[in-house]
Amino acid sequence: MFTTRLNLIYLALLITALLTLFLAPQNKPVSSTFAEDEYHSAIWPEESPAVYARFLNTPDKPPSVHAGSVTQLDNGDVLAVWFAGSREGAADVAIYSRRYRADINKWTPPIVITDRERTARELGRYIRKLGNPVIYTDAQGGVWLYYVTVSVGGWAGSSITVKYSDNGGRRWSPARRLITSPFMNLSTLVKGSPVRMEDGQLVLPVYHEMITKFGELLHFDQQGQLLYKTRMTQDPEALQPWLVPTSSNSGQAFYRRAGNAPPRVLINETSNGGGNWSSLRATEEANPGAAVSVIRTHTGKMLMAYNPTSGNRNQLALASSTDGKHWQHLRTLESGEGDNEFSYPYLARGNAGDYHLIYTWNRRLMRYMRFNDAWLEAEQ
């Protein structure tokens, strides 16, 4: 009897996923263009090479960490977030945060923003596990925290939950679940950074894993309400999109490879502000089925943090490009052996011509780096 019921549940989930895939809203006309500071290069004064690096947590407290994100506030403070617990997907996983205070040049101790129980209370629904936090500061100084929550099943059954702070991440609104699918709201996950549009809207790149894999853009108004979504990929080969505007209307998206895709970073393009996208194609850069992070630099180039091998995640590197298609290796940040893992990089531009990077270090530590263009371009 139990087996029969379980099969019925799986059948219902399958039908729901198929309905979601084929009956989801079609692409709508994009009502805005990319904000100029998302793609326009700025001239920064020459500086001496500068780099700073540190770990943001203590090993084994808790023992497993992953999926960091970072943003800089208008006052110069830096907020970093990640999830941590006894293991990925465990009931004790929480979203942690740590703040760099620019006024005293010091990092404050890590704190818990939310956990499974708190999120469940605020949403009024059962939450089995959570993960993949993405933090972002908007043009008005508000801070948005998007993260993945699962009520039933694995990560493919995810939905996205959002919290907002109007005081620099010191106090957060109750959790709110984004409704991105008309049928049970299953299988929407987040990893990449939001991008600001000229009219103040935000677009958030997300992805789906159930049955098939594809990317989407969620379009939000300035109050954080979801307006509509647009499909980014048709081929079921790409996960975890990163959107990089290249002009007011044009942009490129970079993906973690999945399924039968070649072991390369994948790319496609838009010429109408994210409304429509070209077919996926492989770049020359290796990808072992791992997340990448790509941003525009202050000098107008593109900067990518990625695992530069096709078989594992025991190396992490930076590369630059002028067109998103051809890349030049800049620096190897980590190089290990065997089961070493340096993964899930997340890049963000700083307010003073510098850059912030956070990544997972062997699933035990969160590694943070801050550097400038002079350091990127300096001979090693």
C-alpha positions in Angstrom: 0.0 0.0 0.0 2.8 2.4 0.9 4.6 1.6 -2.4 1.4 2.3 -4.4 0.9 5.6 -2.7 4.5 6.6 -3.3 4.2 5.7 -7.0 1.1 7.9 -7.2 3.0 10.8 -5.6 5.9 10.4 -8.1 3.4 10.3 -11.0 1.7 13.4 -9.7 5.0 15.2 -9.5 5.9 14.1 -13.0 2.6 15.4 -14.5 3.1 18.6 -12.6 6.6 19.1 -13.9 5.5 18.5 -17.5 2.6 20.9 -17.2 4.9 23.5 -15.7 7.4 23.0 -18.6 4.9 23.2 -21.4 2.3 25.6 -19.9 4.6 28.1 -18.4 4.2 31.7 -19.5 5.8 32.6 -22.8 8.5 35.3 -23.1 7.0 38.8 -22.8 8.4 42.0 -24.3 11.1 43.4 -22.1 10.0 46.8 -20.9 13.5 48.1 -20.0 17.1 48.1 -21.1 20.2 47.3 -19.0 21.4 50.1 -16.7 24.4 51.9 -18.0 26.6 51.1 -15.1 26.1 47.4 -15.7 27.9 47.5 -19.0 29.7 50.8 -19.4 33.5 50.8 -18.7 34.9 53.4 -16.3 38.4 54.9 -16.3 40.1 54.3 -13.0 43.4 55.8 -11.9 46.4 53.6 -12.1 47.1 51.8 -8.8 49.7 49.5 -7.3 48.7 45.8 -7.3 46.7 45.1 -4.2 45.1 41.8 -2.9 43.7 40.7 0.4 42.5 37.2 1.3 41.1 35.5 4.4 38.8 32.7 5.6 35.4 33.9 6.9 34.6 31.0 9.2 36.3 28.6 11.6 36.8 25.0 10.4 34.1 22.5 11.7 32.0 25.3 13.2 29.8 24.1 11.5 31.7 21.3 9.6 30.2 21.9 6.1 29.9 25.2 4.2 29.1 26.0 0.6 27.7 28.5 -1.9 28.9 31.9 -0.9 27.8 35.3 -2.2 29.0 38.8 -1.5 27.9 42.5 -2.0 29.2 45.9 -1.0 27.0 48.5 0.6 27.1 52.2 -0.2 29.0 53.0 3.0 31.8 50.6 2.0 30.7 47.7 4.2 30.9 44.3 2.7 28.3 41.6 3.4 29.1 37.9 2.7 26.7 35.1 3.0 26.8 31.3 2.7 25.0 28.2 3.9 26.5 25.8 6.6 25.5 22.8 8.7 26.5 19.3 9.4 26.3 18.5 5.6 24.6 19.9 2.5 20.9 19.4 2.7 20.9 18.6 6.4 18.1 19.8 8.7 20.5 22.0 10.7 21.7 24.0 7.7 21.4 27.8 8.2 22.2 30.9 6.1 25.2 32.6 7.7 26.5 36.2 7.2 29.6 38.1 8.0 30.2 41.9 7.7 33.3 43.9 7.0 32.9 47.3 8.7 34.6 49.9 6.6 34.6 52.5 9.4 36.8 50.4 11.7 38.5 48.2 9.0 37.4 45.0 10.8 35.2 41.9 10.2 32.5 41.3 12.7 31.8 37.7 13.9 29.5 35.5 11.7 25.8 35.5 12.5 22.8 33.4 11.3 20.4 35.3 9.2 17.9 32.5 9.0 17.5 28.7 9.2 15.1 26.0 8.3 12.8 26.5 11.3 12.7 30.3 11.1 12.0 30.2 7.4 9.2 27.7 7.9 7.6 29.9 10.6 7.8 33.0 8.4 6.4 31.2 5.3 3.8 29.2 7.2 4.8 26.0 5.4 7.1 23.0 6.1 10.7 23.5 4.9 12.9 20.4 4.6 16.2 22.1 3.6 17.6 25.3 2.3 20.7 26.6 0.5 22.3 28.8 -2.3 22.0 32.3 -0.8 22.5 35.2 -3.2 22.9 38.7 -1.7 22.6 42.0 -3.7 22.5 45.7 -3.0 20.1 47.7 -5.2 20.4 51.3 -6.5 18.5 52.7 -3.4 20.8 50.9 -0.9 18.3 48.1 -0.1 19.7 44.6 0.4 18.0 41.6 -1.1 18.7 38.0 0.0 17.4 35.2 -2.3 17.8 31.6 -1.3 16.6 28.1 -2.2 14.1 26.3 0.0 12.8 22.7 -0.4 9.7 21.3 1.1 9.7 17.8 -0.5 12.2 15.9 -2.5 15.7 17.0 -3.5 17.0 20.2 -5.0 15.0 19.7 -8.1 11.9 20.4 -6.0 13.2 23.8 -4.9 11.5 27.2 -4.9 13.1 30.6 -4.2 12.6 32.5 -1.0 13.5 36.2 -0.5 14.2 38.5 2.4 14.8 42.3 2.3 16.7 44.7 4.5 16.4 48.5 4.5 19.2 49.0 7.0 22.2 47.4 5.4 21.5 43.8 6.4 21.2 44.4 10.2 17.5 43.7 10.2 15.6 41.5 7.7 12.0 41.3 6.6 10.1 38.0 7.1 10.7 35.4 4.4 8.5 35.5 1.3 8.2 32.7 -1.2 8.4 33.6 -4.9 5.7 32.0 -7.1 7.5 31.3 -10.3 5.4 28.4 -11.6 1.6 28.0 -11.8 1.7 24.3 -10.8 3.1 23.6 -7.3 5.9 26.1 -7.8 8.6 23.4 -8.1 12.1 23.4 -9.4 13.4 27.0 -9.5 16.8 27.6 -8.1 19.2 30.6 -7.9 23.0 31.0 -8.0 23.9 34.1 -10.1 23.7 37.8 -9.3 20.7 40.1 -10.1 21.2 42.7 -12.8 19.7 46.2 -12.7 17.7 47.6 -15.5 17.5 51.3 -16.6 14.0 51.8 -15.1 15.0 50.4 -11.7 13.7 46.9 -12.3 15.9 43.9 -11.4 16.3 40.7 -13.4 17.4 37.6 -11.6 18.9 34.6 -13.5 17.5 31.3 -12.3 17.4 27.7 -13.4 15.3 24.5 -13.4 16.5 21.0 -12.8 13.3 18.8 -12.8 12.8 16.6 -15.9 14.9 19.0 -18.0 17.4 21.7 -17.3 17.0 25.3 -18.5 17.6 28.9 -17.5 15.2 31.8 -17.0 15.2 35.4 -16.1 12.8 36.6 -13.4 11.8 40.3 -13.8 11.0 42.3 -10.6 9.7 45.8 -10.0 11.5 48.2 -7.6 9.5 46.8 -4.7 10.6 43.3 -5.4 7.4 42.0 -6.8 7.7 39.4 -9.6 6.3 40.8 -12.9 7.1 38.1 -15.4 9.8 35.7 -16.5 11.6 35.0 -19.8 13.1 31.7 -21.0 16.9 31.8 -21.5 17.7 28.4 -22.9 15.9 25.7 -24.9 18.6 23.0 -24.9 18.6 21.0 -21.7 22.3 21.4 -21.1 22.8 24.5 -18.9 22.6 25.3 -15.2 23.3 28.3 -13.0 23.3 31.2 -15.5 25.3 34.4 -15.0 24.0 37.4 -16.9 26.5 40.0 -18.2 25.2 43.1 -20.0 27.4 44.3 -22.9 25.3 47.3 -24.0 21.9 48.8 -23.3 20.2 46.0 -25.2 22.8 43.2 -25.5 24.1 40.7 -23.0 25.7 37.3 -22.7 24.9 34.5 -20.2 27.4 31.9 -19.0 26.4 28.5 -17.7 27.6 25.5 -15.9 27.5 22.5 -18.2 25.1 19.7 -17.5 24.0 16.4 -19.0 25.6 15.5 -22.3 27.1 18.9 -22.9 30.8 19.1 -23.8 33.0 19.8 -20.7 33.1 23.5 -21.5 31.6 26.7 -20.1 28.4 27.4 -22.1 27.3 30.7 -23.5 24.4 32.4 -25.3 23.4 35.9 -26.1 20.5 38.4 -26.1 20.0 41.5 -28.3 16.8 42.8 -26.7 17.5 43.2 -23.1 17.0 39.6 -22.1 13.7 39.0 -24.0 15.0 36.4 -26.4 18.2 34.3 -26.4 20.4 32.6 -29.0 21.1 28.9 -28.9 23.7 27.6 -26.5 27.3 27.0 -27.7 30.5 25.9 -26.0 33.3 28.3 -25.3 37.0 27.1 -25.2 37.1 27.2 -21.4 36.9 23.8 -19.6 34.1 23.2 -17.1 33.8 20.0 -14.9 30.0 20.5 -14.3 30.7 23.3 -11.8 29.4 26.9 -11.3 31.1 29.8 -12.9 30.9 33.6 -12.1 31.4 36.3 -14.7 31.2 40.1 -14.3 32.2 43.2 -16.2 35.4 44.8 -14.9 35.9 48.5 -14.2 38.0 48.7 -17.4 35.3 47.2 -19.6 36.6 43.6 -20.0 34.9 40.5 -18.6 36.3 38.6 -15.6 35.5 35.0 -15.0 36.2 32.8 -11.9 35.9 29.1 -12.7 37.3 25.6 -12.4 39.7 25.4 -15.5 39.6 21.6 -15.8 37.1 19.1 -17.3 37.2 16.5 -14.7 37.2 17.9 -11.1 37.1 21.0 -9.0 40.5 21.0 -7.5 41.7 24.1 -9.3 40.2 27.6 -9.3 41.3 30.3 -11.7 40.6 33.8 -13.1 40.4 34.6 -16.8 39.6 37.7 -18.8 37.9 38.4 -22.2 37.0 41.3 -24.4 34.1 39.4 -26.2 33.0 36.6 -23.8 34.1 34.0 -26.4 37.9 34.0 -26.2 39.5 34.0 -22.8 43.0 34.7 -21.4 44.1 32.9 -18.3 45.1 35.5 -15.6 45.8 33.7 -12.4 45.5 30.3 -10.7 44.0 31.0 -7.3 43.9 27.4 -6.0 45.6 24.2 -7.2 45.1 20.9 -5.3 45.0 17.2 -5.8 42.5 14.4 -5.7 39.3 15.3 -3.8 40.3 18.9 -3.0 37.5 21.2 -4.0 37.6 24.9 -4.6 34.2 25.7 -6.1 31.1 27.9 -6.5 32.9 31.2 -7.0 30.9 34.5 -6.8 32.4 37.7 -8.1 31.1 41.3 -7.4 32.5 44.7 -8.4 33.5 47.0 -5.6 32.8 50.7 -5.1 36.4 51.8 -5.4 37.6 50.1 -8.5 38.2 46.8 -6.8 36.6 43.4 -6.8 35.2 40.9 -4.3 35.4 37.1 -4.6 34.0 34.4 -2.3 34.3 30.7 -2.9 34.0 27.3 -1.1 37.3 25.9 0.1 37.2 22.1 0.5 33.6 22.4 1.8 35.1 23.4 5.2 35.8 27.1 4.8 34.6 30.1 2.9 37.5 32.0 1.3 37.2 35.7 0.6 39.4 37.8 -1.7 39.6 41.5 -2.5 41.8 42.7 -5.3 42.2 45.4 -8.0 42.9 45.6 -11.7 46.5 46.3 -11.2 46.9 42.9 -9.4 45.0 41.2 -12.1 47.2 42.5 -14.8 50.5 42.3 -12.9 53.1 39.7 -14.1 53.3 36.7 -11.8 
